[in-house]
Amino acid sequence: MKLLLLFIVALIIASGLAYQVHIDPGYALLRHGTWSIETSVAVLIFAILVAFIVLALLFKMLLGIKRSPKKLSKWNKHRVQRRSIKELNKGLLDSAEGNWKRSEKLLTKHVQHSEVPLLNYLSAAHAAQSQGAFDRRDEYLLKAGDALPEQGHAIHLTRAKLQFSAGQYEQALATLQQLVSLTPNHPVVLALLLKTLSKLNDWEAIYKLLPTVKNNRNIHEEEWLGLEKQTLTNLLASTSQQNNPGFETIWQSLNKKQKLSSEYLSIYTNYKIKTNEDKDAADLIVKSMKSTQDSSLIELYCQLKIDANAKVKQLEKWLNFFPSDTSLLNQIAIVCKEQNETNKATSYIEKSLAIKPTSLAYLLLGQTHEEQGEVPEKAAESYRKGLELATNMAPTDIITVDKTQE
């Protein structure tokens, strides 16, 4: 469009000049020393235009010759960059398909000409690790740091991730500790540090780190909730076995819901039994049962050395929640037997057997028969039935064994 407009303008000017020359061609005289040139004005103007065009073309040609090395260099650089991008794409595709060796070669071949060298080096490090070449992996990461020092955090984080995935937990821990000192609240760093410490079973370090992790809004609860339970369980168990005063410190750090949880409460109860503070554990178990109704706490409660009458009354209260729990009925029967309340114990045993026969119930029934001085056959029959349940033997198997013995 622009060229057409210029052509029209030139055509109009030329037509005007031709018309003027036709009316009056004019006269021009050029003299220099003894030389003189006579011509019309039209010819002179035409000669000047031709000379101007020739000079312009010569100038443009000389300028093009001068700029040609720069243009050639730019063209070559552009060509190399295009090839580098092409090799990068191929390398990433090979990496996705698991062709690690070829991927590593393609990613490093033109890295010096790449527009994104960080991507080349980090992807090559991953490819090298996938082949078990940890030395080459570390070399690529070092080169990435030298080429892009301003991206040091991303490079170190990648190093930690690769070390973790390779099972090099101690090396990953050292790298992550450096990152934490630089970015103490970085969510990815904290989450990975938590996982690394769990692999090293460093529960004390996890316990110290958990408050920071839990206060970080960018770390989801599911990333630390299960690990918190594992950490607290291990620390409580280890400190309770060693009678470590740190047990109480850890216990007091638990919230109300955690203290009423059976996982922690079972450890707490065993610790209190050791330290002859059964009453503290009993109160907490009763409180937990009101909110959780966790039947696993019943057997735990029965292990406590507390007043037998109070124990029976509490167990009988729990029957309102678990009327068909044979384990609870058997536990009440055991406490009654300890109090020499044989008739009461027998009543609970029979209720238990009516719901579901168990080897423990038959054992208790046999003992009560003996304690009441009844005929030995009753006790023997109860013991036999209990043995059948305990060993999963059918009555016919018992009879066969007896005949063989005869």
N, C-alpha and C positions, 0 to 999 in steps of 0.2 A: 504493500500500500504506500509506504513512504517513498520507495523507488519510483513508483508510478507518478506520484505527485511531483517529484523532482524532474521527471522526464517531461511532464506537461509544462512546468515552469520554464525549463530550458527551451522547449519548443516555442513557447510564446515569445521569449526573449530573442531567439534566433529569427523568428518571423518578423519581429519588430526591426531588428538590425538589417535584415534583407530588404525590407521595404524602404528603410532609410537610405541604404546604399543604392537602391534602384532610383530613388529620387535624386540623390546627390552623393556620388561615390567618394567625394572629398579628395584631398591631395596631401601627401605626407612626404617630407624630405628629411633624411637622416644623414648627417655629415660628421666625419671624424678625420681630421687632418686632410689628406688629399683624397680620402674615400667619401663617397656620397651615394645614398640609395634613395631613389624616388619610387613611390608606390601610392596606391590609394589607401584611404583610411581603413576600409573594410579588410583589405589584405593584411595591413599592419596589425589590426585587432586579432584577426585569425592566427597570425604568426605568434603573437603574444600568448594567446590561449593555448596553442600547441606547445609552446615552450614551457608554459606553466604546468601543463598536464605531464609533460615529460619529466620535468624536475620533481613534481610530486610523486610520480611513480618511482623515480630513482631514490628519492628520500625514503619512501615506504619500503623499498627493497633493501636498502642499507639498514634500516631500523629492524627489519625482519631477520637479516643476517646476524645483527648484534644480539637480538633476543633469542635466537634459535637454541643456544646451549641451555638457557634457562627453561625454555619451553620443553626441550627434549628431556631435561632432568625432571621436570614436573610430570610429563607424560609417563616417564619410566617409573617414577614414584607411585603414580596413580595405578599403573599396571601391576606393580609389586603388591600394593595394598589390596587390590582386587583379588589377586592370587592368594594373599594371606587370609582374607575373609573366606574365600572358597575353601582353603585348607582347614580353617577353624571350624567351619560348618561340617565338613567331612569328619574331622576329629571328634566333634561333639556327638555326631550320629554314631560313630563307631563306639564311643564310650557308652552311649545309651544301649547299644546292642551287645556290649560286653567284649568288643574287639580291642582289648586294652593295649596290646603291643602296637598295633597300627595307629590307634588313637593317640598314644603318647608321641609317636614319631611325627604325625601330622600337626599336632598342637605345638610342638617345639621347633618345627622346621623353619617357619617364617615368623617366629615370635618377635624378632627385632623390628619387623615391619608392621606388626599388628597395631590396630587402633585401640585395642583392648587387651594389652599384654597381661593384665591381672587375670583375666578369664583364661587365657592360654596357660599361664603358669599353674593356677589353682586346679584347672581341669587335668593338666599333665601330672600334677602331684597325686590326684585321685587315681589316675590310670596307673601310675607307678606303684602306688600302694596296693591296688587290686592285683598286681603281679607279685606282691611280696617284696618289692624293691624299696625298702624304707630309706636307704641312703639316697637314692635318686629322688624320692619324694621330698626329703629334707633339702636337697640341693635346689629343687625347683622353688620351694618356698623361700629359700634364702635369696635366690635370684629375683623373685617377685618383690621381696623387701628392698633389694638394691635398686630395682627399676622404679618402684613406686613407694618410697619411704612414707609418704603421707597416708598410705593405705595399710599402715602397720597393724592396726587393730583388727581389720578384716582378715589379714594374713595370719595373725596369731590365733584368731578364733578358728580359722580353717585348720590350722595345725593341730589345735586341741581336739577338734572334732575327728580328724583323721586318726590321731593317736588313740582316742577313745574307741573308735570303731575297730582299730587294729588290736585292741586289748592291752595297749601300753598305758595303763592307768596311772602309773607313777609319773611318767613323762607328761601325760595330759594334765595331771594335778599341778605340776610345776608351771606349765604354760598358763593354766587357768588362774593360778595365784598371781602371776604377773599381770594378767588382764584385770583381775579384781582390784589390784592396787591402783590401776589406771582408771577403770570404770566400775566402781563398787556397786552400782545399782543396775548394771546392764542385765536385763532379764534372761537373755540367752546364755550369758556367761554364768549367772547364778544357777540356772536350771541344770546346765551341763556339769557344773562343779558339784552340785548335789548328787547327780547320778554317779559321778566319778568316785566320790567319797563312799557311796553305798557299795560300789564294786570293791573298794579297799576295806570295807567293813569298819570304817573309822566313825563309829557311832557318836563319839564325843564331839568330833568336828562337825558332824551333821547337826547335832543338838545345838551347837553354838551358832550355826549358820541359819537354822530354821526361822528364827524371828525375822531376819532380814528378808528371807524368801517370802514368808507369809505376808509381810507388809508391802511387798512389791505388787502393785495392781496389775502389772503386765504378765504375771505368772499365774496360770490357772491353778485352781485348788487341786485338781486331779494329778498335777505334776508332783505334788509334795505330800498329799494326804496319806497315801498308803505308806510312803517312806517314813513319815512322822510316827505312824503307829509301830512300824518295825523298829525304829530307832528307840522309842520310849520303852518298848517291850524288852529289847536287848539290854538297855542301860539299867532298867529296873531289876531285871533278872540278875545281871552281873553284880550290881551293887548290893542286892539283897543277900546273895550267896557269900559275899565277902564281908558282910556286916559293915559296909561302907557308910559313913555318915552322909555321903552324897545322895543316898537313897531318899532321905526325907526332902532334900532340896529339889530333886527331880519330881518327887511325888507332889510337892506343893505347887510346882509349875503347871500341873495338869489342871484343866478347867473342870467344872462341876460334872459335866456330862462324861468326861474321860474317867473321872474317879469312880463313877458308877458303872463303868463298862467292865464286863466280866474278864476281858483280856488283861487289864491292868489290876483289877480287884483281886484276881486269883494270886497274882504275884505279891500284892500287898498283904493278903491274908496269910500266906505262907511266911512272909517276913515277920508279921505280928505274932504268929505262933512261935517262931524262934525266939523272939524277944519277950515272950510271955505277956503279950498285950492283946490277948484274944478278944477282950471286950470292945476295943476300938474297931477291930475288923467286923465283929458281930453287928454293931450298930450300922456300919456302912453297908453291909450285905442286906440288912433289913430295909434300909433306905433304897438301895438299888432295886430290890425286888418289887417295891411299891411302884417304881417308875418303869422298869424294864420287864418284870415278870419272867426273868431268864431262869429256867429250871436248872441250868448247869450250876447255879450258885447254891442249890440245896445241899448237894454233897459237900461243897466247900464249907458251908455253914455247920454241917454235922461234924466236921473235923475239929471245930473249936472247943477248947476246954472252958466251957461256961456252965452255969447252973443248969442241971439236967431238966428240972421242972420248967424253967423258962424256955429251954430249948424245945421241949415237947409242945408246949403251948404255941410257940411260934411256928413250928412245923405243922401243927394242926390248923392254924390260921391259913397257911399256904395251901391246904387241901381245898379251900374254897376256890382257888384259882386253878388247881391241878387235881381235880377229884379222881381222875383215872390214871394218875402217874404212879406206876408200880414202884418206881425207885423211891419216891417220897414215902409211900406207905411202908416200904421195907426199912427206910431210915428211921421212921417213927418207931417201928417195931424194935429195932436195934437199941434205941435209947430207952425204950420201956423195959427191955430185957436187962439193960445195965442198972435200972432202978428196981429190978426184981419184980416188976409188974408183968408177970408171965401171962396172965389171962388177957390183959390189955394188948400185949404184944401178939398173942395168938390171934386175936380179933383182927388186927391190922394185917397180919400175914395171910389170913384166909381171904380178906378183901382183895389183897394183892393177887393171890392165886386165882381168884374168880375173874379178875380182869385179864390177866395174862400170866401163865405159869413161868417162873424164872428159876434158875438154879439157886440163886441167893435166897429166894423165898422158901424153897424146899429145904435148904440147909438150915435156915432159921427155925422152920417148923420142926425138923428133926431134933434140933437142940432143945426146943420147948417141950417136946414129948419126953426127952430124957430128964429135963429139969422137973417136970411134973410127976416123974416116977411111973409113967405109963408102961405098958408092955413093950419090950424091945422091938417087936415086929413093926410097930407104928413108926418109930424113929428110923429103922432100917429101910422101910418102904419110902419114907420121905427122902432119905439120903440117896436111895437108888434112883428115884425120879430126878433128883437134882443132878446126879451124875450123868443120866441120859441126856439131859438138856445141855450140860456143860460139854459133853463129848460128841453131841449130835448122833448118838447111837440109838437105833430103833430097839424096841422091846424084843423083837425076834432075834436080834444080834446078841442081846444079853443071854437069852435062853440057849442059843447055840453054843455060846462060850461055856455056859454052865454044864451042858451035856458033854462037851468035850472034856471038861475037867473031871466029870464023873467017870 
